[in-house]
Amino acid sequence: SSGINAQYGKQWYQRRVRGELMEKDDIKDFRAVMKKLNFDELLKFGETMFGGYCGNANGDCLEKFQGIAMNFAAMMDRSCDPESGNYKCDNFRRLSGGIYDFIEFLSEKEEDLTIKMIVREFYNKVPRNFWCKSKKCASGFLSDKFNNNCCFRNAVGNFNEKTIQQLQRFIASIVRASGAKMPKIDNSIRKKIAQSFNPNRACPKKYKEAMKSCDAVQYYLL
């Protein structure tokens, strides 16, 4: 047994030295699969979203997105502290009711659920509750920490139905390459996904008064 393992290990090492980590048949299959993937759509999606993350050619948004990530992390941290309160704007505890309602919807619905039904229910119970349920949170904490950050606003503004469809097309090519069939995702589903990240599309009236102007010249997508 040890002799066989040693021989196999030697063969593996020799293939590695020659750059042949995969068997020839495996390489052929791998290349065939790769040709089926729609990398053009992934590239378009990446250019848009990485452009939003950088903000401009100088990368002025990089540090600001680190601040946004820290704000979300702080909200999560406060959510684990019972003394933070259940209905304050600076944590996620106020979403617990909607999350439980969504889980109940999934577990008790007798009819077959479609992708559209699941996305719509999740959007209404969780993201919309987060951005829109409290006018006080929308015009105060959420505007201060997120929506009045021009980097955030420009990025989520460009995460729209067209951008989501680009990612969807790439994922669909993966599904097809595996021999499976992609569930139908129409524009109404893409709209709900976009609204989940963008408070100015989920409930614009609640953010309009507190909204500060952004310099469109300073922050642009690459």
HELIX and SHEET records of a PDB file:
HELIX    1   1 SER A    2  VAL A   17  1                                  16    
HELIX    2   2 LYS A   24  LYS A   36  1                                  13    
HELIX    3   3 PHE A   39  CYS A   54  1                                  16    
HELIX    4   4 LEU A   62  SER A   79  1                                  18    
HELIX    5   5 PRO A   82  SER A   84  5                                   3    
HELIX    6   6 ARG A   93  LEU A   95  5                                   3    
HELIX    7   7 SER A   96  GLU A  108  1                                  13    
HELIX    8   8 ILE A  115  LYS A  125  1                                  11    
HELIX    9   9 PRO A  127  CYS A  132  1                                   6    
HELIX   10  10 LYS A  135  SER A  139  1                                   5    
HELIX   11  11 PHE A  141  LEU A  142  1                                   2    
HELIX   12  12 SER A  143  ASN A  147  3                                   5    
HELIX   13  13 CYS A  150  ASN A  158  1                                   9    
HELIX   14  14 GLU A  161  ALA A  177  1                                  17    
HELIX   15  15 ASN A  187  PHE A  197  1                                  11    
HELIX   16  16 PRO A  199  ALA A  202  1                                   4    
HELIX   17  17 LYS A  205  LYS A  208  1                                   4    
END                                                                             
